[in-house]
Structures are given as structure tokens and as C-alpha cells.
Amino acid sequence: MGDAAGYESHFGSMLPNLREGSRVAERLRCALEAHGIKLPSLIGGYPVNATAMVDLGGCRADVAESLAVLLEAVPVE
């Protein structure tokens, strides 16, 4: 039982960051799709050092270029 409790304690503490990564990935997916850009492998990632992560994944060069064009059109503050 000690092993199971340790496993649950370790991975249970990751759940909020897993959820946050997934939430942010979905928000980014929606924002990109509103501009006609789709990153098929965009997902919430596993936390690193207790920090929520998003895996942007791979994409075709034309999709990356569309994303660059979109970002270049936004003024940098």
C-alpha cells in the first residue's frame, strides 16, 4: 500500500498542472483556428518542475509560415 499511496501522491499533485496545460492548449487551438491555422499535434503536456506545459508538436512548414505571418502582423508592445 505504501507504493500505491506514493504513486497517487506523486501523480495526484501533477493533476492541476496537467489540467492547466490542457486548458491552455485548447485556448491556443481555438485562437489559431479563428485565423485558419491548425496545429494537429497541439496538446497539453506533462508538467516539468511543477509547471504546466503545452506541446506545440510538429507542423507543416506552410502552417508554421502562416503562424509567423499572423504574429508579425501583431504590433510588439
mmJSON file of the N, C-alpha and C atoms, coordinates in Angstrom:
{"data_MODEL":{"atom_site":{
"group_PDB":["ATOM","ATOM","ATOM","ATOM","ATOM","ATOM","ATOM","ATOM","ATOM","ATOM","ATOM","ATOM","ATOM","ATOM","ATOM","ATOM","ATOM","ATOM","ATOM","ATOM","ATOM","ATOM","ATOM","ATOM","ATOM","ATOM","ATOM","ATOM","ATOM","ATOM","ATOM","ATOM","ATOM","ATOM","ATOM","ATOM","ATOM","ATOM","ATOM","ATOM","ATOM","ATOM","ATOM","ATOM","ATOM","ATOM","ATOM","ATOM","ATOM","ATOM","ATOM","ATOM","ATOM","ATOM","ATOM","ATOM","ATOM","ATOM","ATOM","ATOM","ATOM","ATOM","ATOM","ATOM","ATOM","ATOM","ATOM","ATOM","ATOM","ATOM","ATOM","ATOM","ATOM","ATOM","ATOM","ATOM","ATOM","ATOM","ATOM","ATOM","ATOM","ATOM","ATOM","ATOM","ATOM","ATOM","ATOM","ATOM","ATOM","ATOM","ATOM","ATOM","ATOM","ATOM","ATOM","ATOM","ATOM","ATOM","ATOM","ATOM","ATOM","ATOM","ATOM","ATOM","ATOM","ATOM","ATOM","ATOM","ATOM","ATOM","ATOM","ATOM","ATOM","ATOM","ATOM","ATOM","ATOM","ATOM","ATOM","ATOM","ATOM","ATOM","ATOM","ATOM","ATOM","ATOM","ATOM","ATOM","ATOM","ATOM","ATOM","ATOM","ATOM","ATOM","ATOM","ATOM","ATOM","ATOM","ATOM","ATOM","ATOM","ATOM","ATOM","ATOM","ATOM","ATOM","ATOM","ATOM","ATOM","ATOM","ATOM","ATOM","ATOM","ATOM","ATOM","ATOM","ATOM","ATOM","ATOM","ATOM","ATOM","ATOM","ATOM","ATOM","ATOM","ATOM","ATOM","ATOM","ATOM","ATOM","ATOM","ATOM","ATOM","ATOM","ATOM","ATOM","ATOM","ATOM","ATOM","ATOM","ATOM","ATOM","ATOM","ATOM","ATOM","ATOM","ATOM","ATOM","ATOM","ATOM","ATOM","ATOM","ATOM","ATOM","ATOM","ATOM","ATOM","ATOM","ATOM","ATOM","ATOM","ATOM","ATOM","ATOM","ATOM","ATOM","ATOM","ATOM","ATOM","ATOM","ATOM","ATOM","ATOM","ATOM","ATOM","ATOM","ATOM","ATOM","ATOM","ATOM","ATOM","ATOM","ATOM","ATOM","ATOM","ATOM","ATOM","ATOM","ATOM","ATOM","ATOM"],
"id":[1,2,3,4,5,6,7,8,9,10,11,12,13,14,15,16,17,18,19,20,21,22,23,24,25,26,27,28,29,30,31,32,33,34,35,36,37,38,39,40,41,42,43,44,45,46,47,48,49,50,51,52,53,54,55,56,57,58,59,60,61,62,63,64,65,66,67,68,69,70,71,72,73,74,75,76,77,78,79,80,81,82,83,84,85,86,87,88,89,90,91,92,93,94,95,96,97,98,99,100,101,102,103,104,105,106,107,108,109,110,111,112,113,114,115,116,117,118,119,120,121,122,123,124,125,126,127,128,129,130,131,132,133,134,135,136,137,138,139,140,141,142,143,144,145,146,147,148,149,150,151,152,153,154,155,156,157,158,159,160,161,162,163,164,165,166,167,168,169,170,171,172,173,174,175,176,177,178,179,180,181,182,183,184,185,186,187,188,189,190,191,192,193,194,195,196,197,198,199,200,201,202,203,204,205,206,207,208,209,210,211,212,213,214,215,216,217,218,219,220,221,222,223,224,225,226,227,228,229,230,231],
"type_symbol":["N","C","C","N","C","C","N","C","C","N","C","C","N","C","C","N","C","C","N","C","C","N","C","C","N","C","C","N","C","C","N","C","C","N","C","C","N","C","C","N","C","C","N","C","C","N","C","C","N","C","C","N","C","C","N","C","C","N","C","C","N","C","C","N","C","C","N","C","C","N","C","C","N","C","C","N","C","C","N","C","C","N","C","C","N","C","C","N","C","C","N","C","C","N","C","C","N","C","C","N","C","C","N","C","C","N","C","C","N","C","C","N","C","C","N","C","C","N","C","C","N","C","C","N","C","C","N","C","C","N","C","C","N","C","C","N","C","C","N","C","C","N","C","C","N","C","C","N","C","C","N","C","C","N","C","C","N","C","C","N","C","C","N","C","C","N","C","C","N","C","C","N","C","C","N","C","C","N","C","C","N","C","C","N","C","C","N","C","C","N","C","C","N","C","C","N","C","C","N","C","C","N","C","C","N","C","C","N","C","C","N","C","C","N","C","C","N","C","C","N","C","C","N","C","C","N","C","C","N","C","C"],
"label_atom_id":["N","CA","C","N","CA","C","N","CA","C","N","CA","C","N","CA","C","N","CA","C","N","CA","C","N","CA","C","N","CA","C","N","CA","C","N","CA","C","N","CA","C","N","CA","C","N","CA","C","N","CA","C","N","CA","C","N","CA","C","N","CA","C","N","CA","C","N","CA","C","N","CA","C","N","CA","C","N","CA","C","N","CA","C","N","CA","C","N","CA","C","N","CA","C","N","CA","C","N","CA","C","N","CA","C","N","CA","C","N","CA","C","N","CA","C","N","CA","C","N","CA","C","N","CA","C","N","CA","C","N","CA","C","N","CA","C","N","CA","C","N","CA","C","N","CA","C","N","CA","C","N","CA","C","N","CA","C","N","CA","C","N","CA","C","N","CA","C","N","CA","C","N","CA","C","N","CA","C","N","CA","C","N","CA","C","N","CA","C","N","CA","C","N","CA","C","N","CA","C","N","CA","C","N","CA","C","N","CA","C","N","CA","C","N","CA","C","N","CA","C","N","CA","C","N","CA","C","N","CA","C","N","CA","C","N","CA","C","N","CA","C","N","CA","C","N","CA","C","N","CA","C","N","CA","C","N","CA","C","N","CA","C","N","CA","C","N","CA","C"],
"label_alt_id":[null,null,null,null,null,null,null,null,null,null,null,null,null,null,null,null,null,null,null,null,null,null,null,null,null,null,null,null,null,null,null,null,null,null,null,null,null,null,null,null,null,null,null,null,null,null,null,null,null,null,null,null,null,null,null,null,null,null,null,null,null,null,null,null,null,null,null,null,null,null,null,null,null,null,null,null,null,null,null,null,null,null,null,null,null,null,null,null,null,null,null,null,null,null,null,null,null,null,null,null,null,null,null,null,null,null,null,null,null,null,null,null,null,null,null,null,null,null,null,null,null,null,null,null,null,null,null,null,null,null,null,null,null,null,null,null,null,null,null,null,null,null,null,null,null,null,null,null,null,null,null,null,null,null,null,null,null,null,null,null,null,null,null,null,null,null,null,null,null,null,null,null,null,null,null,null,null,null,null,null,null,null,null,null,null,null,null,null,null,null,null,null,null,null,null,null,null,null,null,null,null,null,null,null,null,null,null,null,null,null,null,null,null,null,null,null,null,null,null,null,null,null,null,null,null,null,null,null,null,null,null],
"label_comp_id":["MET","MET","MET","GLY","GLY","GLY","ASP","ASP","ASP","ALA","ALA","ALA","ALA","ALA","ALA","GLY","GLY","GLY","TYR","TYR","TYR","GLU","GLU","GLU","SER","SER","SER","HIS","HIS","HIS","PHE","PHE","PHE","GLY","GLY","GLY","SER","SER","SER","MET","MET","MET","LEU","LEU","LEU","PRO","PRO","PRO","ASN","ASN","ASN","LEU","LEU","LEU","ARG","ARG","ARG","GLU","GLU","GLU","GLY","GLY","GLY","SER","SER","SER","ARG","ARG","ARG","VAL","VAL","VAL","ALA","ALA","ALA","GLU","GLU","GLU","ARG","ARG","ARG","LEU","LEU","LEU","ARG","ARG","ARG","CYS","CYS","CYS","ALA","ALA","ALA","LEU","LEU","LEU","GLU","GLU","GLU","ALA","ALA","ALA","HIS","HIS","HIS","GLY","GLY","GLY","ILE","ILE","ILE","LYS","LYS","LYS","LEU","LEU","LEU","PRO","PRO","PRO","SER","SER","SER","LEU","LEU","LEU","ILE","ILE","ILE","GLY","GLY","GLY","GLY","GLY","GLY","TYR","TYR","TYR","PRO","PRO","PRO","VAL","VAL","VAL","ASN","ASN","ASN","ALA","ALA","ALA","THR","THR","THR","ALA","ALA","ALA","MET","MET","MET","VAL","VAL","VAL","ASP","ASP","ASP","LEU","LEU","LEU","GLY","GLY","GLY","GLY","GLY","GLY","CYS","CYS","CYS","ARG","ARG","ARG","ALA","ALA","ALA","ASP","ASP","ASP","VAL","VAL","VAL","ALA","ALA","ALA","GLU","GLU","GLU","SER","SER","SER","LEU","LEU","LEU","ALA","ALA","ALA","VAL","VAL","VAL","LEU","LEU","LEU","LEU","LEU","LEU","GLU","GLU","GLU","ALA","ALA","ALA","VAL","VAL","VAL","PRO","PRO","PRO","VAL","VAL","VAL","GLU","GLU","GLU"],
"label_asym_id":["A","A","A","A","A","A","A","A","A","A","A","A","A","A","A","A","A","A","A","A","A","A","A","A","A","A","A","A","A","A","A","A","A","A","A","A","A","A","A","A","A","A","A","A","A","A","A","A","A","A","A","A","A","A","A","A","A","A","A","A","A","A","A","A","A","A","A","A","A","A","A","A","A","A","A","A","A","A","A","A","A","A","A","A","A","A","A","A","A","A","A","A","A","A","A","A","A","A","A","A","A","A","A","A","A","A","A","A","A","A","A","A","A","A","A","A","A","A","A","A","A","A","A","A","A","A","A","A","A","A","A","A","A","A","A","A","A","A","A","A","A","A","A","A","A","A","A","A","A","A","A","A","A","A","A","A","A","A","A","A","A","A","A","A","A","A","A","A","A","A","A","A","A","A","A","A","A","A","A","A","A","A","A","A","A","A","A","A","A","A","A","A","A","A","A","A","A","A","A","A","A","A","A","A","A","A","A","A","A","A","A","A","A","A","A","A","A","A","A","A","A","A","A","A","A","A","A","A","A","A","A"],
"label_entity_id":["1","1","1","1","1","1","1","1","1","1","1","1","1","1","1","1","1","1","1","1","1","1","1","1","1","1","1","1","1","1","1","1","1","1","1","1","1","1","1","1","1","1","1","1","1","1","1","1","1","1","1","1","1","1","1","1","1","1","1","1","1","1","1","1","1","1","1","1","1","1","1","1","1","1","1","1","1","1","1","1","1","1","1","1","1","1","1","1","1","1","1","1","1","1","1","1","1","1","1","1","1","1","1","1","1","1","1","1","1","1","1","1","1","1","1","1","1","1","1","1","1","1","1","1","1","1","1","1","1","1","1","1","1","1","1","1","1","1","1","1","1","1","1","1","1","1","1","1","1","1","1","1","1","1","1","1","1","1","1","1","1","1","1","1","1","1","1","1","1","1","1","1","1","1","1","1","1","1","1","1","1","1","1","1","1","1","1","1","1","1","1","1","1","1","1","1","1","1","1","1","1","1","1","1","1","1","1","1","1","1","1","1","1","1","1","1","1","1","1","1","1","1","1","1","1","1","1","1","1","1","1"],
"label_seq_id":[1,1,1,2,2,2,3,3,3,4,4,4,5,5,5,6,6,6,7,7,7,8,8,8,9,9,9,10,10,10,11,11,11,12,12,12,13,13,13,14,14,14,15,15,15,16,16,16,17,17,17,18,18,18,19,19,19,20,20,20,21,21,21,22,22,22,23,23,23,24,24,24,25,25,25,26,26,26,27,27,27,28,28,28,29,29,29,30,30,30,31,31,31,32,32,32,33,33,33,34,34,34,35,35,35,36,36,36,37,37,37,38,38,38,39,39,39,40,40,40,41,41,41,42,42,42,43,43,43,44,44,44,45,45,45,46,46,46,47,47,47,48,48,48,49,49,49,50,50,50,51,51,51,52,52,52,53,53,53,54,54,54,55,55,55,56,56,56,57,57,57,58,58,58,59,59,59,60,60,60,61,61,61,62,62,62,63,63,63,64,64,64,65,65,65,66,66,66,67,67,67,68,68,68,69,69,69,70,70,70,71,71,71,72,72,72,73,73,73,74,74,74,75,75,75,76,76,76,77,77,77],
"pdbx_PDB_ins_code":[null,null,null,null,null,null,null,null,null,null,null,null,null,null,null,null,null,null,null,null,null,null,null,null,null,null,null,null,null,null,null,null,null,null,null,null,null,null,null,null,null,null,null,null,null,null,null,null,null,null,null,null,null,null,null,null,null,null,null,null,null,null,null,null,null,null,null,null,null,null,null,null,null,null,null,null,null,null,null,null,null,null,null,null,null,null,null,null,null,null,null,null,null,null,null,null,null,null,null,null,null,null,null,null,null,null,null,null,null,null,null,null,null,null,null,null,null,null,null,null,null,null,null,null,null,null,null,null,null,null,null,null,null,null,null,null,null,null,null,null,null,null,null,null,null,null,null,null,null,null,null,null,null,null,null,null,null,null,null,null,null,null,null,null,null,null,null,null,null,null,null,null,null,null,null,null,null,null,null,null,null,null,null,null,null,null,null,null,null,null,null,null,null,null,null,null,null,null,null,null,null,null,null,null,null,null,null,null,null,null,null,null,null,null,null,null,null,null,null,null,null,null,null,null,null,null,null,null,null,null,null],
"Cartn_x":[0.805,0.0,0.848,1.992,2.859,3.236,3.495,3.852,2.684,1.495,0.313,0.038,0.187,-0.052,0.978,2.23,3.273,3.016,2.579,2.259,1.14,0.067,-1.083,-0.685,0.133,0.575,1.4,2.311,3.182,2.383,1.616,0.884,-0.353,-0.931,-2.074,-1.692,-0.465,-0.018,0.196,0.316,0.502,-0.809,-1.927,-3.216,-3.559,-3.39,-3.724,-2.911,-1.625,-0.791,-1.11,-1.509,-1.961,-3.212,-4.141,-5.389,-5.108,-4.204,-3.859,-3.235,-2.33,-1.724,-2.767,-3.693,-4.765,-5.678,-5.993,-6.853,-6.206,-4.935,-4.232,-4.044,-3.773,-3.638,-4.944,-6.063,-7.369,-7.622,-7.26,-7.428,-6.601,-5.346,-4.483,-5.026,-5.518,-6.086,-7.238,-8.126,-9.269,-8.813,-7.841,-7.349,-6.695,-5.923,-5.267,-6.295,-7.254,-8.266,-9.125,-9.302,-10.047,-9.335,-8.038,-7.238,-6.897,-7.578,-7.379,-6.108,-5.53,-4.293,-4.599,-4.167,-4.416,-3.101,-2.818,-1.672,-2.234,-2.228,-2.89,-2.334,-1.065,-0.487,-0.385,-1.108,-1.13,-1.894,-1.214,-1.846,-1.253,-1.967,-1.41,-0.339,0.786,1.893,1.999,2.968,3.238,3.977,3.64,4.312,5.815,6.571,8.01,8.325,8.985,9.31,8.078,6.977,5.713,5.173,5.469,4.987,4.15,2.958,2.098,2.794,2.664,3.322,2.313,2.622,1.85,2.82,2.501,3.308,2.742,3.531,3.073,3.161,4.041,4.149,4.712,4.717,5.221,4.11,4.509,3.534,4.238,3.446,3.997,4.595,5.549,6.217,5.234,4.246,3.291,2.425,2.145,1.378,2.235,3.497,4.402,4.555,4.606,4.72,3.459,2.305,1.047,1.026,1.53,1.603,2.57,3.704,4.679,4.08,3.358,2.718,1.723,0.933,-0.058,0.63,1.666,2.369,3.09,3.639,4.326,3.352,2.076,1.073,0.63,0.966,0.573,1.677,1.32,2.346,2.981,4.281,5.003,4.975,4.541,4.425,5.732],
"Cartn_y":[-1.192,0.0,1.255,1.209,2.372,2.823,1.86,2.208,2.868,2.332,2.905,4.311,4.503,5.83,6.824,6.397,7.264,7.616,6.627,6.841,7.853,7.666,8.582,9.98,10.05,11.348,12.076,11.366,11.99,12.448,11.55,11.887,12.725,12.575,13.409,14.876,15.152,16.543,17.138,16.281,16.755,17.161,16.679,16.888,18.351,19.264,20.657,21.207,20.852,21.329,20.623,19.355,18.649,19.325,19.635,20.299,21.689,22.42,23.766,23.704,22.768,22.609,22.294,21.417,21.064,22.251,23.01,24.181,25.21,25.482,26.478,25.985,24.702,24.14,24.325,24.074,24.244,25.71,26.599,28.038,28.461,27.998,28.324,27.721,26.472,25.819,26.664,27.122,27.926,29.259,29.903,31.188,31.03,29.975,29.745,29.395,28.545,28.139,29.313,30.317,31.52,32.266,32.008,32.619,31.617,30.474,29.474,28.66,28.618,27.883,26.696,25.5,24.297,23.582,23.361,22.553,21.23,20.178,18.927,18.256,18.463,17.768,18.651,19.763,20.666,20.0,19.771,19.126,19.682,19.473,19.768,18.735,19.173,18.267,17.922,17.077,16.721,17.862,18.153,19.228,18.976,20.045,19.991,20.938,20.411,21.208,21.927,21.192,21.71,22.891,22.907,23.958,23.328,23.866,23.371,23.588,22.625,22.694,22.445,22.971,22.717,22.219,21.077,20.549,21.094,21.932,22.51,21.48,20.526,19.452,19.907,18.991,19.297,19.817,20.538,21.008,21.202,21.287,21.532,22.934,23.119,24.417,25.518,25.214,26.257,26.696,25.781,26.141,27.032,26.676,27.493,28.883,28.957,30.258,31.087,30.45,31.17,31.723,30.955,31.411,32.585,32.517,33.616,34.882,34.753,35.905,36.539,35.731,36.232,36.975,36.402,37.033,38.299,38.311,39.505,40.676,40.367,41.414,42.078,41.476,41.997,42.929,44.168,45.085,44.538,44.695,44.283,45.446,45.153,46.221,46.453],
"Cartn_z":[0.0,0.0,0.0,0.6,0.628,-0.766,-1.649,-3.025,-3.746,-3.567,-4.224,-3.721,-2.424,-1.853,-2.375,-2.492,-3.034,-4.488,-5.261,-6.678,-6.821,-6.026,-6.086,-5.64,-4.596,-4.102,-5.153,-5.797,-6.806,-8.021,-8.598,-9.814,-9.533,-8.347,-7.974,-7.91,-7.477,-7.404,-8.795,-9.822,-11.194,-11.854,-11.321,-11.989,-12.257,-11.31,-11.625,-12.801,-12.874,-13.978,-15.287,-15.217,-16.421,-16.971,-16.078,-16.489,-17.063,-16.421,-16.901,-18.291,-18.5,-19.822,-20.883,-20.557,-21.5,-21.774,-20.725,-20.893,-21.808,-21.579,-22.378,-23.812,-23.988,-25.342,-26.111,-25.457,-26.12,-26.444,-25.544,-25.806,-27.011,-27.073,-28.208,-29.494,-29.413,-30.603,-31.163,-30.297,-30.738,-31.331,-30.693,-31.188,-32.56,-32.726,-34.02,-35.092,-34.749,-35.734,-36.172,-35.301,-35.678,-36.807,-36.947,-38.015,-39.115,-39.102,-40.143,-39.987,-38.801,-38.56,-37.655,-38.086,-37.301,-37.024,-35.742,-35.324,-34.801,-35.63,-35.261,-34.01,-33.711,-32.56,-31.328,-31.288,-30.139,-28.992,-27.866,-26.711,-25.418,-24.333,-23.022,-22.728,-22.205,-21.933,-20.462,-20.162,-18.775,-18.097,-16.857,-16.133,-16.009,-16.047,-15.84,-14.683,-13.663,-12.477,-11.933,-11.823,-11.293,-12.105,-13.394,-14.287,-15.39,-15.62,-16.696,-18.038,-18.927,-20.224,-21.347,-22.533,-23.74,-24.795,-25.415,-26.507,-27.81,-28.473,-29.735,-30.859,-30.73,-31.702,-33.029,-33.963,-35.298,-36.191,-37.216,-38.199,-39.535,-40.586,-41.92,-41.973,-42.856,-42.995,-43.374,-44.208,-44.602,-43.424,-42.505,-41.313,-40.412,-40.226,-39.418,-40.032,-41.357,-42.018,-41.809,-41.872,-41.606,-40.196,-39.256,-37.874,-37.753,-38.438,-38.418,-39.016,-40.113,-40.747,-39.794,-39.128,-38.172,-37.039,-36.481,-35.369,-35.8,-36.996,-37.5,-37.702,-37.916,-38.126,-36.826,-35.704,-34.387,-33.894,-33.535,-33.018,-31.738,-31.622,-30.421,-29.449,-28.24,-27.24,-26.534],
"occupancy":[1.0,1.0,1.0,1.0,1.0,1.0,1.0,1.0,1.0,1.0,1.0,1.0,1.0,1.0,1.0,1.0,1.0,1.0,1.0,1.0,1.0,1.0,1.0,1.0,1.0,1.0,1.0,1.0,1.0,1.0,1.0,1.0,1.0,1.0,1.0,1.0,1.0,1.0,1.0,1.0,1.0,1.0,1.0,1.0,1.0,1.0,1.0,1.0,1.0,1.0,1.0,1.0,1.0,1.0,1.0,1.0,1.0,1.0,1.0,1.0,1.0,1.0,1.0,1.0,1.0,1.0,1.0,1.0,1.0,1.0,1.0,1.0,1.0,1.0,1.0,1.0,1.0,1.0,1.0,1.0,1.0,1.0,1.0,1.0,1.0,1.0,1.0,1.0,1.0,1.0,1.0,1.0,1.0,1.0,1.0,1.0,1.0,1.0,1.0,1.0,1.0,1.0,1.0,1.0,1.0,1.0,1.0,1.0,1.0,1.0,1.0,1.0,1.0,1.0,1.0,1.0,1.0,1.0,1.0,1.0,1.0,1.0,1.0,1.0,1.0,1.0,1.0,1.0,1.0,1.0,1.0,1.0,1.0,1.0,1.0,1.0,1.0,1.0,1.0,1.0,1.0,1.0,1.0,1.0,1.0,1.0,1.0,1.0,1.0,1.0,1.0,1.0,1.0,1.0,1.0,1.0,1.0,1.0,1.0,1.0,1.0,1.0,1.0,1.0,1.0,1.0,1.0,1.0,1.0,1.0,1.0,1.0,1.0,1.0,1.0,1.0,1.0,1.0,1.0,1.0,1.0,1.0,1.0,1.0,1.0,1.0,1.0,1.0,1.0,1.0,1.0,1.0,1.0,1.0,1.0,1.0,1.0,1.0,1.0,1.0,1.0,1.0,1.0,1.0,1.0,1.0,1.0,1.0,1.0,1.0,1.0,1.0,1.0,1.0,1.0,1.0,1.0,1.0,1.0,1.0,1.0,1.0,1.0,1.0,1.0,1.0,1.0,1.0,1.0,1.0,1.0],
"B_iso_or_equiv":[0.0,0.0,0.0,0.0,0.0,0.0,0.0,0.0,0.0,0.0,0.0,0.0,0.0,0.0,0.0,0.0,0.0,0.0,0.0,0.0,0.0,0.0,0.0,0.0,0.0,0.0,0.0,0.0,0.0,0.0,0.0,0.0,0.0,0.0,0.0,0.0,0.0,0.0,0.0,0.0,0.0,0.0,0.0,0.0,0.0,0.0,0.0,0.0,0.0,0.0,0.0,0.0,0.0,0.0,0.0,0.0,0.0,0.0,0.0,0.0,0.0,0.0,0.0,0.0,0.0,0.0,0.0,0.0,0.0,0.0,0.0,0.0,0.0,0.0,0.0,0.0,0.0,0.0,0.0,0.0,0.0,0.0,0.0,0.0,0.0,0.0,0.0,0.0,0.0,0.0,0.0,0.0,0.0,0.0,0.0,0.0,0.0,0.0,0.0,0.0,0.0,0.0,0.0,0.0,0.0,0.0,0.0,0.0,0.0,0.0,0.0,0.0,0.0,0.0,0.0,0.0,0.0,0.0,0.0,0.0,0.0,0.0,0.0,0.0,0.0,0.0,0.0,0.0,0.0,0.0,0.0,0.0,0.0,0.0,0.0,0.0,0.0,0.0,0.0,0.0,0.0,0.0,0.0,0.0,0.0,0.0,0.0,0.0,0.0,0.0,0.0,0.0,0.0,0.0,0.0,0.0,0.0,0.0,0.0,0.0,0.0,0.0,0.0,0.0,0.0,0.0,0.0,0.0,0.0,0.0,0.0,0.0,0.0,0.0,0.0,0.0,0.0,0.0,0.0,0.0,0.0,0.0,0.0,0.0,0.0,0.0,0.0,0.0,0.0,0.0,0.0,0.0,0.0,0.0,0.0,0.0,0.0,0.0,0.0,0.0,0.0,0.0,0.0,0.0,0.0,0.0,0.0,0.0,0.0,0.0,0.0,0.0,0.0,0.0,0.0,0.0,0.0,0.0,0.0,0.0,0.0,0.0,0.0,0.0,0.0,0.0,0.0,0.0,0.0,0.0,0.0],
"pdbx_formal_charge":[null,null,null,null,null,null,null,null,null,null,null,null,null,null,null,null,null,null,null,null,null,null,null,null,null,null,null,null,null,null,null,null,null,null,null,null,null,null,null,null,null,null,null,null,null,null,null,null,null,null,null,null,null,null,null,null,null,null,null,null,null,null,null,null,null,null,null,null,null,null,null,null,null,null,null,null,null,null,null,null,null,null,null,null,null,null,null,null,null,null,null,null,null,null,null,null,null,null,null,null,null,null,null,null,null,null,null,null,null,null,null,null,null,null,null,null,null,null,null,null,null,null,null,null,null,null,null,null,null,null,null,null,null,null,null,null,null,null,null,null,null,null,null,null,null,null,null,null,null,null,null,null,null,null,null,null,null,null,null,null,null,null,null,null,null,null,null,null,null,null,null,null,null,null,null,null,null,null,null,null,null,null,null,null,null,null,null,null,null,null,null,null,null,null,null,null,null,null,null,null,null,null,null,null,null,null,null,null,null,null,null,null,null,null,null,null,null,null,null,null,null,null,null,null,null,null,null,null,null,null,null],
"auth_seq_id":[1,1,1,2,2,2,3,3,3,4,4,4,5,5,5,6,6,6,7,7,7,8,8,8,9,9,9,10,10,10,11,11,11,12,12,12,13,13,13,14,14,14,15,15,15,16,16,16,17,17,17,18,18,18,19,19,19,20,20,20,21,21,21,22,22,22,23,23,23,24,24,24,25,25,25,26,26,26,27,27,27,28,28,28,29,29,29,30,30,30,31,31,31,32,32,32,33,33,33,34,34,34,35,35,35,36,36,36,37,37,37,38,38,38,39,39,39,40,40,40,41,41,41,42,42,42,43,43,43,44,44,44,45,45,45,46,46,46,47,47,47,48,48,48,49,49,49,50,50,50,51,51,51,52,52,52,53,53,53,54,54,54,55,55,55,56,56,56,57,57,57,58,58,58,59,59,59,60,60,60,61,61,61,62,62,62,63,63,63,64,64,64,65,65,65,66,66,66,67,67,67,68,68,68,69,69,69,70,70,70,71,71,71,72,72,72,73,73,73,74,74,74,75,75,75,76,76,76,77,77,77],
"auth_comp_id":["MET","MET","MET","GLY","GLY","GLY","ASP","ASP","ASP","ALA","ALA","ALA","ALA","ALA","ALA","GLY","GLY","GLY","TYR","TYR","TYR","GLU","GLU","GLU","SER","SER","SER","HIS","HIS","HIS","PHE","PHE","PHE","GLY","GLY","GLY","SER","SER","SER","MET","MET","MET","LEU","LEU","LEU","PRO","PRO","PRO","ASN","ASN","ASN","LEU","LEU","LEU","ARG","ARG","ARG","GLU","GLU","GLU","GLY","GLY","GLY","SER","SER","SER","ARG","ARG","ARG","VAL","VAL","VAL","ALA","ALA","ALA","GLU","GLU","GLU","ARG","ARG","ARG","LEU","LEU","LEU","ARG","ARG","ARG","CYS","CYS","CYS","ALA","ALA","ALA","LEU","LEU","LEU","GLU","GLU","GLU","ALA","ALA","ALA","HIS","HIS","HIS","GLY","GLY","GLY","ILE","ILE","ILE","LYS","LYS","LYS","LEU","LEU","LEU","PRO","PRO","PRO","SER","SER","SER","LEU","LEU","LEU","ILE","ILE","ILE","GLY","GLY","GLY","GLY","GLY","GLY","TYR","TYR","TYR","PRO","PRO","PRO","VAL","VAL","VAL","ASN","ASN","ASN","ALA","ALA","ALA","THR","THR","THR","ALA","ALA","ALA","MET","MET","MET","VAL","VAL","VAL","ASP","ASP","ASP","LEU","LEU","LEU","GLY","GLY","GLY","GLY","GLY","GLY","CYS","CYS","CYS","ARG","ARG","ARG","ALA","ALA","ALA","ASP","ASP","ASP","VAL","VAL","VAL","ALA","ALA","ALA","GLU","GLU","GLU","SER","SER","SER","LEU","LEU","LEU","ALA","ALA","ALA","VAL","VAL","VAL","LEU","LEU","LEU","LEU","LEU","LEU","GLU","GLU","GLU","ALA","ALA","ALA","VAL","VAL","VAL","PRO","PRO","PRO","VAL","VAL","VAL","GLU","GLU","GLU"],
"auth_asym_id":["A","A","A","A","A","A","A","A","A","A","A","A","A","A","A","A","A","A","A","A","A","A","A","A","A","A","A","A","A","A","A","A","A","A","A","A","A","A","A","A","A","A","A","A","A","A","A","A","A","A","A","A","A","A","A","A","A","A","A","A","A","A","A","A","A","A","A","A","A","A","A","A","A","A","A","A","A","A","A","A","A","A","A","A","A","A","A","A","A","A","A","A","A","A","A","A","A","A","A","A","A","A","A","A","A","A","A","A","A","A","A","A","A","A","A","A","A","A","A","A","A","A","A","A","A","A","A","A","A","A","A","A","A","A","A","A","A","A","A","A","A","A","A","A","A","A","A","A","A","A","A","A","A","A","A","A","A","A","A","A","A","A","A","A","A","A","A","A","A","A","A","A","A","A","A","A","A","A","A","A","A","A","A","A","A","A","A","A","A","A","A","A","A","A","A","A","A","A","A","A","A","A","A","A","A","A","A","A","A","A","A","A","A","A","A","A","A","A","A","A","A","A","A","A","A","A","A","A","A","A","A"],
"auth_atom_id":["N","CA","C","N","CA","C","N","CA","C","N","CA","C","N","CA","C","N","CA","C","N","CA","C","N","CA","C","N","CA","C","N","CA","C","N","CA","C","N","CA","C","N","CA","C","N","CA","C","N","CA","C","N","CA","C","N","CA","C","N","CA","C","N","CA","C","N","CA","C","N","CA","C","N","CA","C","N","CA","C","N","CA","C","N","CA","C","N","CA","C","N","CA","C","N","CA","C","N","CA","C","N","CA","C","N","CA","C","N","CA","C","N","CA","C","N","CA","C","N","CA","C","N","CA","C","N","CA","C","N","CA","C","N","CA","C","N","CA","C","N","CA","C","N","CA","C","N","CA","C","N","CA","C","N","CA","C","N","CA","C","N","CA","C","N","CA","C","N","CA","C","N","CA","C","N","CA","C","N","CA","C","N","CA","C","N","CA","C","N","CA","C","N","CA","C","N","CA","C","N","CA","C","N","CA","C","N","CA","C","N","CA","C","N","CA","C","N","CA","C","N","CA","C","N","CA","C","N","CA","C","N","CA","C","N","CA","C","N","CA","C","N","CA","C","N","CA","C","N","CA","C","N","CA","C","N","CA","C","N","CA","C","N","CA","C","N","CA","C"],
"pdbx_PDB_model_num":[1,1,1,1,1,1,1,1,1,1,1,1,1,1,1,1,1,1,1,1,1,1,1,1,1,1,1,1,1,1,1,1,1,1,1,1,1,1,1,1,1,1,1,1,1,1,1,1,1,1,1,1,1,1,1,1,1,1,1,1,1,1,1,1,1,1,1,1,1,1,1,1,1,1,1,1,1,1,1,1,1,1,1,1,1,1,1,1,1,1,1,1,1,1,1,1,1,1,1,1,1,1,1,1,1,1,1,1,1,1,1,1,1,1,1,1,1,1,1,1,1,1,1,1,1,1,1,1,1,1,1,1,1,1,1,1,1,1,1,1,1,1,1,1,1,1,1,1,1,1,1,1,1,1,1,1,1,1,1,1,1,1,1,1,1,1,1,1,1,1,1,1,1,1,1,1,1,1,1,1,1,1,1,1,1,1,1,1,1,1,1,1,1,1,1,1,1,1,1,1,1,1,1,1,1,1,1,1,1,1,1,1,1,1,1,1,1,1,1,1,1,1,1,1,1,1,1,1,1,1,1]
}}}
